[in-house]
Amino acid sequence: MTTHHTAARTGRKIPPGALKAYVASLTGTSLEYYDFAIYSVASALVFPKIFFPGNDEFVGLLLSFSAFAVGYLARPIGGVIFGRLGDKIGRKQVLVVTLMLIGVATVLIGLLPDYSVIGVAAPTILVLLRLAQGIGVGGEWGGAVLLSSEFGDANKRGFWSSAAQIGPPAGNLMANGVLALLAATLSTEAFLSWGWRVAFLASALLVVFGLIIRLKLEETPVFKAIAAHGEQPKAPITEVFRKEPRALVAAALSRVCPDVLYALFTVFVAVYATKELGMTTGNVLTAILVGSAFQLFLIPLAGALTDRFNRRMVYGIAAVGTALYIPLFFLMIDGKSVLMLTVGVVIGLAFHAFMYGPQAAYITEQFPARLRYAGSSLAYTLAGVIGGAVAPLIFTALYAASGDWYLIAAYLLVASAVTVVGLALGRNPQTAEEERLLADAASLA
C-alpha cells in the first residue's frame, strides 16, 4: 500500500513505472532535438533552393530561417494550450497528443512537394507544419519532465527529471549520425533532391517507439492523487500568473544562461571556428559530437548531484563558472588547434550539463503540483524566446560589430547574471507535498 511513499522516503527502491517513464520522457525530447538538428541543416542548405526559390539567394535564406524561427515563436502557444490541459485532464493524454503532433508534422515535411510542383502552397504549408511542430514542442517539455519526475522518487527529482534533458545531446547525435550516413552515401545532387527527406521520414521510428511506451503507461501517481481529491485547477494559466508570479520569473530566468551557452557551443562556434580560425566544418562538428556524447552521462550525473547537495548552489556555481570560462575558451582556441577546440567545446558543454541537468527539477519544483504543467511549460517556452531563439542572431551581430569575441563573452556574463538572479528568487526543493500525494496515490491503488 505504501510502495511509492516508502521509495520516496528511503530512496532504496525504484518506484513502479519509473524506468518506463524515464525512457518515455527521453524519447519525446530526443525527437524534438533530432528535428531541430535536421531542420537547421535543411534550412541552410536545402529549403532556400526548393521552397523559397528566386533570383536572390540571400532572400531565400532569410525566408528559410524565418520559417525556422516560427517554431520558436509558436512554443508559448503550445505551453498555454497543453500546459492548461496537462493540469486539468492529466499528463499522459496530453503527452500522447504532443508527440503525435511533433512527429506527424516532421514526417509531413519530409513528404511535402517543393515549389516547382505546387507553387506558393509549398512554403505556405512548410510554415504551417513548422508552426504545428512549435506548438507541440511547447507542450511536450513540461509534460515529459513531469512524466519522469512524478513516477520517480521526490527526493531524487534532480535525477529522474533529467530524462527530458538528455534529449538535446541524444537528438543531436542521432541527427548527425543520419546526416553523416546520407552525406557518405549520396551525391550533393541526390541529397538536395530526395536525401534530405530520408532524415525527416526517419523520425517516424522515434514517434512509433515513443507512442508504444507512452500508451502503455498509466497516469502519473501525483496527478492521480490530485484528481482523486478534486484539486485540478479550473484556470491553471490564470492561477500561475496571479498566484505564482515570482516562481514563474525565477524559473524563466534560470533558463537564460544554459540556453545562450548551448547556442554558443552548438551553433555560433561553427561560424567563429571556420571564419576566424580557418578550421573545417568537419573539425567543428566532431568537437560538438564529442561534447554531446559526454553530455549523455554528465546531464543525469549533474541532476543526481543536486539531489545530494543544494540544487541552487550547484546550478549557480555552473552559471558563474560559465562567465569565467568563456574568455578562457576563446584564448584556448586562438592557436587554431583542433584538439584545443574539441577540449574547449567539451568543457563548455560540461558547464551546460551542470545547469541543464538539474534545470527540469528546479523549474518544476517552483510550482505546486496542481499547477506544475502550466507553470513549467510557460517558464520553459517564454525563456526560450528570449534565450535560445535570439542568441545566434545576437552572437552574429556582436561578432560583426566588433570582429572579435569580447562582446560575446560580455553577453555570456550578462546571461549568467540573469540566471543567478533567477536562482536567488527561487526556492529549494520541498518534497512534503510530493510525498503526501504519492502516499495518497499508493493508498488508493
MARGU-662905 format. One record per residue (C-alpha): y, z, x. Coordinates in steps of 0.001 Angstrom, whole numbers, plus 500000, padded with zeros to 6 digits. Layout:
residues N
YZX...
end
This chain:
residues 445
500000500000500000502355500671502884501378497923505312504867496428505603506525499816505818504124501042508494504702497932510559508441498361510252508346501979511352505800501847514151506129498270515376502376498303516151501256495784513549502333492260512763503354492181509097501271489873506860502582486319506795505000486907509673503462484417512124503218481682509498506835482332508504507854482158512181506326478683512510507796477562509174511243478679510293510957476967513663509803473682512093512891473231509935515443473777512676513396471664515105513635468795512618517396469377512369517935469093516122515414466284516535517541464379514054520726465477515853519486464108519176518223460736517947521269460244515727523530460932518721521850458193520753521775455754517836525459456420517035526455455446520556524057452574521260522785451081518011524846451784514894528130450204516108526261446907516530524133446824513371526034448881510784529665448522511929529810445035513480533140443417514261535242441904516993536404445282518346533514447226519868535632450390520222536440450407516492532751450096515723532036453061517982534714455169516301533349454314512853529841455182514011530955458563515399532891459202512192529676458773510223528082461209512668530858463760512038530271463569508274527054465507508829529002468429510320531707468382507667529084468444504903527371471568506215529677474086504493528926472317501199525231472940501794525984476510502802527743477142499487525176475369497288521979476622498872523353479969500047524120480776496425520696479631495232518869481437498036520255484796496930519694484063493238516283482357492998514685483104496359514301481880499925511098479838499662512098477454496863515410476626498480513828476028501897511364473522500450514288471583498947516403471650502152513507470471504317512806467623501900516489466667501772516862466524505563513530464783506077513837462151503357517404461275504433516287460862508059513350458624507114515552456514504819517986455926507708515029454527509633514304452143506743517918451162505993518620447399506226521518446559508532524892444936507842523563441408508304521129441931505422523046443903502753526634443747503999529040446636503419526368448520501467524625449287504796527346451501506363528118452988502937524512454102502445524365455338506051527332457653505433525790458912502174522479459645503915524325461445506710526133463445504021522771464406502488521466465466505900524515467650506491524210469325503100520538470032503730521213471448507201523964473670505772521411475382503560518479475266505980519577477594508768520326480712506740517072480418504831514993479653507918516322482781509609515630484948506567512159483485506169511017484715509577513059487919509695512183489154506190508473488660506771508818490324510172509491493867511332513017495107510523513125496959513838512271493740515681514657491461513832516008490019517085512595488590517972511486487450514509514854485849513706514787483880516959512294481415515433515113479345513932516987479463517241514172477771519166514862474650517093517595473142519332515601473027522599512373472136520773514067469358518805515843468035521892512623467958523889510735466130521120513547463638520549513968462873524241510204462523524582510110459942521781513170458103523133511754458093526677508474456639525393510289453925523461512524453109526440509493452803528717507554450519526401510246448389524750512876445964525976516532446664525168516435443917522545513345445368520880514847448874520848518046447599519198516061445506516747513444447950515498512519450518518150515264452971517134513768453049513638510495454422515011512317457527516280513721458211512803510455457486510981508568459811513325510476462735511784508191462365508775505472464116510780507662467202511159508545467136507472504920466975506357503888469746508763506775471950507664506131471385503975502454472238504276503329475597505815506258476401503516504416475551500322501599477918501305503984480811501970504808483388499336508371484531498692509641486964501326508822490649500711512515491556500834513508489113498107510512490183496004511817493747496102515363492615495291514090490604492315511819493435491126514825495728490905517023493041489328519527493214492201520148489478492627523895488773492709525367486712489868528020485117492083526947485602495730529622483359497273532388485184495416530925488546496380530775487623500060534458486664500135535514489652498030533298492431499400532269491258502887535299489521504474535038491476507726531324490706508017531995487009507381534710486860510056532606488831512563529554486623512028531513483361512196533455484271515349530256485343517127529034481734516926532005480078518638531149480662522314527454479684522121528338476550520140531023475448522595528827476299525583525930474258524170528217471275523643529336471541527275525842471581528767524162469065526451526975466597525716530029466743527965528163467411531213526749463876530907530269462420530836531516464550533741528479464078535978528349460302535543532080459503535640533379462144538067530350462704540301528729459282540155525318460561539050522976458594536823522297459268533170518686459958534162519820462733536524521745464417533723519024464030531096516470465527533475518707468554534067519200469056530312515482468701529601514572471258532280517176473655530872515869473107527328512310473810528464513405477171529900515174477956526619511902477738524701510953481026526360514367482576527007515549482469523384512765484647521912512900486823525056516620487410524516516039488216520855513338490726521732515525492253524450518224493043521903515661494902519810515274497350522709518901497521523783522158497348521869522348493861520369526113493536520510526166494723524119523624492142525331525335489392523344528742490444524698527578490559528313526316486975527955529664485900526452531665487476529279529191486107531828529764482634530394533509482823531018532891483869534631530152481307535244531875478084534149534217477818537198531252478593539451529211475847537774531832473178538460532124474347542078528314474212542398528108470579541335531186469447543257528925468474546156527246465882543887523780467348544430521279466531541688519394469739542495522532471851542071523308470060538810519860470925537497520097474559538630523606474796537190522571473446533780519521475725533658521690478786534348524290477636531823521678477166529109520223480572530043523602482169529234523491480243525978519979481543525238521071485169525640523701484629522953521810482192520778518536484145520750519972487275519077522608485324517129520493484890514000519692488593513807523303489564514464524686487267511765522191488195509043522451491952509625526180491854508963525421491364505269523480493448502721520076491965501858521163490732498425523971488631499974522265487566503196521542483950502376525060483182501144526830485211503836524751483891506726524995480270505570528760480458505153529263482055508564526957479543510265528437476423508699532111477394508870531786478399512531530005475121513267533016473135512078535473474980514359533000475345517231530318472776517966531709469966515827535029469660517669534006470880521138533006467460522568536321465977521393538293468873522899536388468624526189537125464913526363540832465406525571541233468200528130539442466200530803541562463121530076544763465201530212544009466986533485541466464806535256539693467996536346537664470921534997540267473719534979541326473304531355537678473083530312536992476432531985540039477862530196538680476567526874535389478376527504537327481522528392539077481404525021535770480721523224534171483699524983537067485943523970536758484812520352533050485686520333533716489106521895536219489780519096533551488809516561531108491246518157533714494018518183534319493512514455530612493537513607528117496313513037524931497348514803521512496844513147520881499043510116517217498977509164517169501648506442517806499139503647515228496713505049512567499402505383513219500628501836512890497107500444509720496397502445508220499693501301509070498809497707507517495372498123504338496887499548504084499353496684504420496517494179501716494430495866
end
